[in-house]
Amino acid sequence: MKKISFILTIAIAVFFASCEKEDVQLDENIIPETFSVEIPQSLSSSTMKSLKNGEEDILQGNDIYEHLRVFIHVGDEAAQIVEEVIKAIRLYGLSEPMSFSYEGDDDSRTKNVVIVADSEYEGTVWNYQMTVTDADSEGNDDGGVAMQIFWNKGTIKGVAIMKPYNIDRNTEDLFAHAMFRIDYSEGLENGYEQEMTVYISGIALPSPLNNPFAMETMKMTAGRNGDVVEVFGNSNHPNAVLF
């Protein structure tokens, strides 16, 4: 019986030691766990009605809500693309500034990652900065930069800038030449438990004959308290004609 008791004691000790080790690793991970506000699918839509031959390009009252849902969807999708990259790198369990390379899951191209501490951006010194580049594009005018993120630990707050084409050469046409910026905070600056502002420029414009109300740039802010989400913003539609 003593032998069995001893084995059980060792097993329990190993179990708790393992749990403590995992907890420490989780706490020491410097990469943010969340960097976007979750928006209910009921508020967004990926589809927009195209004009049929002979149909007038007049914006009807019941179309406004449809455009609003597409606006929210585009902003939300950009935020999700940024967060997916952050979460993928978080899986490495990084606990300190470092540099390494990995192969992109979607385009199989080498990406270089550099993380530094105490980096200044827009007059603010951030705890960390992470830069991800497409290795074979670092000689280009844009330096091959796929994403830069500046953030603080503790109460998460940060800025992420992304060029989707450099993170994935198979990026859909809509975002192939676009640039994203996400400002994210859990600091209650504007009374929200979570808040993000999404900026997008360079969205591909379809033919005005198919969608005269397509947007080229946008700014969207989403704030969340519990289950309540507020969304507002503006966008530029260069081909739109209202009258």
C-alpha positions as CSV (number, residue, x, y, z in Angstrom):
1,M,0.0,0.0,0.0
2,K,2.8,2.4,0.7
3,K,4.2,1.8,-2.7
4,I,0.9,2.7,-4.3
5,S,0.5,5.7,-2.1
6,F,4.0,6.9,-3.1
7,I,3.2,6.5,-6.8
8,L,-0.1,8.4,-6.5
9,T,1.7,11.2,-4.6
10,I,4.3,11.5,-7.4
11,A,1.6,11.5,-10.0
12,I,-0.3,14.2,-8.3
13,A,2.9,16.3,-7.8
14,V,3.8,15.9,-11.4
15,F,0.3,16.9,-12.5
16,F,0.3,20.1,-10.4
17,A,3.8,20.9,-11.5
18,S,2.8,20.5,-15.1
19,C,-0.2,22.8,-14.6
20,E,1.9,25.4,-12.9
21,K,4.4,25.3,-15.7
22,E,1.7,25.7,-18.3
23,D,0.2,28.6,-16.4
24,V,3.6,30.3,-16.2
25,Q,4.1,29.9,-19.9
26,L,0.7,31.3,-20.7
27,D,1.2,34.3,-18.5
28,E,4.7,34.9,-19.9
29,N,3.5,34.9,-23.5
30,I,4.0,38.5,-24.6
31,I,1.9,38.3,-27.8
32,P,-1.7,39.7,-27.2
33,E,-4.4,37.0,-27.0
34,T,-7.1,39.3,-28.5
35,F,-6.7,42.3,-30.8
36,S,-10.3,42.9,-32.2
37,V,-13.9,43.3,-31.1
38,E,-16.1,40.4,-31.9
39,I,-19.0,41.6,-34.0
40,P,-22.2,39.5,-34.3
41,Q,-22.8,38.1,-37.7
42,S,-26.3,39.5,-37.7
43,L,-24.8,43.0,-38.1
44,S,-22.6,42.1,-41.2
45,S,-23.0,40.7,-44.6
46,S,-20.5,39.8,-47.3
47,T,-22.9,40.2,-50.2
48,M,-24.1,43.2,-52.1
49,K,-26.7,43.2,-54.8
50,S,-25.3,43.8,-58.3
51,L,-27.2,45.8,-60.9
52,K,-28.9,43.9,-63.7
53,N,-29.0,45.2,-67.3
54,G,-31.2,48.1,-67.6
55,E,-31.7,48.6,-63.8
56,E,-31.3,52.1,-62.5
57,D,-28.4,52.8,-60.3
58,I,-30.5,54.6,-57.6
59,L,-29.9,53.9,-54.0
60,Q,-33.2,52.8,-52.5
61,G,-34.1,53.3,-48.9
62,N,-34.1,49.6,-48.1
63,D,-30.6,49.3,-49.7
64,I,-29.0,51.5,-47.0
65,Y,-29.1,48.8,-44.3
66,E,-27.6,46.3,-46.8
67,H,-24.7,48.7,-47.5
68,L,-24.3,49.2,-43.8
69,R,-24.0,45.5,-43.2
70,V,-21.4,45.2,-45.9
71,F,-19.5,48.1,-44.5
72,I,-19.4,46.4,-41.1
73,H,-18.4,43.1,-42.7
74,V,-15.4,44.6,-44.6
75,G,-14.1,46.3,-41.4
76,D,-14.6,43.1,-39.3
77,E,-12.9,40.9,-41.9
78,A,-9.9,43.2,-42.0
79,A,-9.7,43.0,-38.1
80,Q,-10.0,39.2,-38.2
81,I,-7.2,38.9,-40.8
82,V,-4.9,40.9,-38.5
83,E,-5.9,39.0,-35.4
84,E,-5.4,35.6,-37.1
85,V,-1.8,36.4,-37.9
86,I,-1.2,37.6,-34.3
87,K,-2.8,34.4,-32.9
88,A,-0.7,32.2,-35.2
89,I,2.5,33.8,-33.9
90,R,1.2,33.6,-30.3
91,L,1.2,29.8,-30.7
92,Y,5.0,30.0,-30.6
93,G,4.8,30.9,-26.9
94,L,7.2,33.8,-27.1
95,S,8.2,35.3,-23.7
96,E,10.8,37.8,-24.7
97,P,12.0,39.9,-27.7
98,M,13.6,37.8,-30.4
99,S,13.7,37.1,-34.1
100,F,12.8,34.0,-36.1
101,S,11.4,32.9,-39.5
102,Y,8.4,30.7,-40.4
103,E,6.7,29.5,-43.6
104,G,3.4,31.0,-44.5
105,D,0.6,28.5,-44.3
106,D,-1.2,30.0,-47.3
107,D,1.5,31.1,-49.7
108,S,4.4,28.9,-48.5
109,R,6.8,31.9,-48.5
110,T,9.3,32.6,-45.8
111,K,8.3,35.3,-43.3
112,N,10.8,37.0,-41.0
113,V,9.6,38.1,-37.5
114,V,11.5,40.6,-35.3
115,I,10.2,41.5,-31.9
116,V,11.9,44.4,-29.9
117,A,11.1,46.0,-26.6
118,D,10.4,49.7,-25.7
119,S,9.7,50.9,-29.3
120,E,8.4,54.4,-30.0
121,Y,5.6,55.0,-32.5
122,E,3.5,58.2,-32.9
123,G,5.0,59.7,-29.8
124,T,4.2,56.8,-27.6
125,V,6.7,54.3,-26.2
126,W,5.2,50.8,-26.4
127,N,6.2,47.7,-24.4
128,Y,6.8,45.8,-27.6
129,Q,7.0,46.1,-31.4
130,M,6.7,43.1,-33.8
131,T,7.6,43.4,-37.5
132,V,6.7,40.6,-40.0
133,T,8.2,40.8,-43.5
134,D,8.0,38.7,-46.6
135,A,11.6,37.6,-46.8
136,D,11.9,37.6,-50.6
137,S,10.4,41.1,-50.8
138,E,12.6,42.9,-48.3
139,G,14.4,44.6,-51.2
140,N,11.2,46.2,-52.5
141,D,10.2,49.8,-51.9
142,D,7.9,48.7,-49.0
143,G,10.6,46.6,-47.5
144,G,8.4,43.6,-47.8
145,V,6.7,44.6,-44.6
146,A,3.6,42.5,-44.0
147,M,2.6,43.7,-40.5
148,Q,3.8,45.9,-37.7
149,I,2.2,45.9,-34.3
150,F,3.0,48.0,-31.3
151,W,1.4,47.1,-28.0
152,N,1.4,47.2,-24.2
153,K,0.9,44.2,-22.0
154,G,-1.3,44.2,-18.9
155,T,-4.4,46.2,-20.1
156,I,-4.0,45.5,-23.8
157,K,-3.7,48.5,-26.0
158,G,-1.9,48.7,-29.4
159,V,-1.7,49.6,-33.0
160,A,-1.4,47.1,-35.9
161,I,-0.6,48.0,-39.5
162,M,-0.9,45.3,-42.2
163,K,-0.3,45.0,-46.0
164,P,-2.3,41.7,-46.7
165,Y,-0.4,41.0,-50.0
166,N,2.9,40.6,-48.1
167,I,1.4,38.3,-45.5
168,D,-0.3,36.1,-48.2
169,R,0.4,36.4,-51.9
170,N,-3.0,34.6,-52.4
171,T,-4.9,37.5,-50.9
172,E,-8.3,37.9,-52.5
173,D,-8.6,40.7,-55.1
174,L,-10.6,42.9,-52.8
175,F,-7.6,43.5,-50.5
176,A,-4.7,42.7,-52.8
177,H,-3.5,46.3,-52.8
178,A,-5.1,47.5,-49.6
179,M,-3.5,48.7,-46.3
180,F,-5.1,48.0,-42.9
181,R,-4.6,49.7,-39.6
182,I,-6.3,48.5,-36.3
183,D,-6.2,50.6,-33.1
184,Y,-7.3,48.3,-30.3
185,S,-7.8,49.0,-26.6
186,E,-9.2,47.4,-23.4
187,G,-8.4,50.6,-21.4
188,L,-11.9,52.0,-21.2
189,E,-10.8,55.3,-22.7
190,N,-14.2,55.9,-24.3
191,G,-16.2,53.8,-21.9
192,Y,-15.9,50.4,-23.8
193,E,-14.5,47.2,-22.3
194,Q,-13.1,46.5,-25.8
195,E,-12.7,49.1,-28.6
196,M,-11.2,49.0,-32.0
197,T,-11.0,51.4,-34.9
198,V,-10.3,49.9,-38.3
199,Y,-8.8,52.0,-41.2
200,I,-8.7,50.5,-44.7
201,S,-7.4,52.2,-47.9
202,G,-6.8,50.8,-51.4
203,I,-9.9,48.5,-51.5
204,A,-10.3,47.3,-55.1
205,L,-13.2,49.0,-56.9
206,P,-15.4,46.9,-59.2
207,S,-16.9,48.3,-62.4
208,P,-19.3,51.1,-61.7
209,L,-21.7,49.3,-63.9
210,N,-21.9,46.4,-61.5
211,N,-21.6,48.3,-58.2
212,P,-21.5,52.1,-58.4
213,F,-21.7,52.3,-54.6
214,A,-18.5,50.3,-53.8
215,M,-16.2,51.8,-51.3
216,E,-12.5,52.5,-51.7
217,T,-11.5,53.6,-48.1
218,M,-13.2,53.3,-44.8
219,K,-12.9,54.0,-41.0
220,M,-15.0,51.9,-38.6
221,T,-15.1,52.0,-34.8
222,A,-16.6,49.1,-32.8
223,G,-17.0,49.2,-29.0
224,R,-18.2,46.4,-26.8
225,N,-19.6,46.2,-23.3
226,G,-20.7,42.7,-22.4
227,D,-23.1,41.6,-25.1
228,V,-23.7,45.1,-26.4
229,V,-21.8,46.2,-29.5
230,E,-21.9,49.7,-31.0
231,V,-20.5,50.3,-34.5
232,F,-20.1,53.6,-36.4
233,G,-17.8,55.1,-39.0
234,N,-17.6,56.5,-42.5
235,S,-16.4,55.4,-46.0
236,N,-15.5,56.8,-49.4
237,H,-17.5,55.7,-52.5
238,P,-15.9,57.5,-55.4
239,N,-18.3,56.2,-58.1
240,A,-21.5,56.8,-56.1
241,V,-24.2,59.0,-57.6
242,L,-27.2,59.7,-55.3
243,F,-29.2,62.0,-57.6
